[in-house]
Amino acid sequence: MKRIFSGAQPTGGFHLGNYLGALRNWVELQREYESFFCVVNLHALTNPQDPKELAAKTREVARLYLAAGIDPEVSTIFIQSDVPEHAELAWILNCIARVAELERMTQYKDKAAKQREGVGAGILNYPVLMAADILLYKTDLVPVGHDQKQHLELTRDLAERFNRDYGETFRIPEAFIPKVGARIMSLSNPQKKMAKSDENPQSSIALLDDAETIRRKLKRAVTDSGTEIRFDETRPALTNLLTIYRLLTQRTPQEIEEHFAGKGYAQLKGELADVVVEFLRPFQERVHGISDEELERILESGRERASGIARATMEEVKNRLGLHGAHSRN
Ligand code: TYM
């Protein structure tokens, strides 16, 4: 069976973009692939975090995976820092990565531009840890949103370089980026993607937002000029709202345009709010329905399953590099 690996950071509010661009597809694909879904808490450390909050968010993201429909009987859900091989392989890959190729990453450039006190080395090395996550599991497919495409290309380059220099070890993974929903935009600025790190809470809908907050945010969402409600690339704010509507109702663009013919923005925003609230209500109930004990049990069994594979890959990598431990020397 082919393998999937993907993950999300336990920072900020997990939003509709994360769900529509990534999580939704994990749920769809988990029965066709052997799947690993990780809460990448080591990646979160690239920005300052409050330790208590990080611990709580890490559990919360695991709950969101479960509530979205990741089935722990068929998929492995685990926490990145529970499997030390992620950091171990990241070090090794850092030794074959080049600073110039890391500096070319657009996410790095964007983040670096915002850091006034100097850019943390973790931000530069972030995609190398991501490559380690993926390569450790000999992953075939990585379902992600559009913003991770460049990181996936780097992952492939690092895997190919390692295989060339030290012998065939890693599988070369493919990105799975959905045709619709890979780039959900900010509600307050349709030129920017919906992002956990956005300082404006108005810009995104968190999966745990209450009904009133969702209605208010959608009501205030920016719109473009023009009145007709239709999918139109030249009106990115409208197209973004319609894309969210489309994915949550699973109606075709034609059906949606017919439905809104003769109606205006207020109607669209109101109906979209109903759809989002109706979608999130049972979702939020499931989040709160998972007991702490059950969650810990799932994460512990995830840690065990993930560790077994990660350890085997690291053994192979160390042998390739001449890093034999005392136990394997004879
Ligand atoms: P993160 O935590 O920022 O986002 C989790 C997933 O959500 C997708 N996403 C979006 N999709 C559509 N529209 C948006 N506005 C939007 N914003 C985010 C992301 O593409 C991602 O798939 N580096 C990763 C986490 C990671 C990872 C990995 C992913 C670490 N190691 C290994 C895959 C494989 C990140 O920061 O995602």
Residues whose N, C-alpha, C, O or C-beta is under 5 A from the ligand:
A	BS01	TYM	F5 S6 G7 A8 Q9 G17 N18 G21 A22 V40 M130 D133 I134 P143 V144 G145 H146 D147 Q148 G181 A182 R183 I184 M185 K193 M194
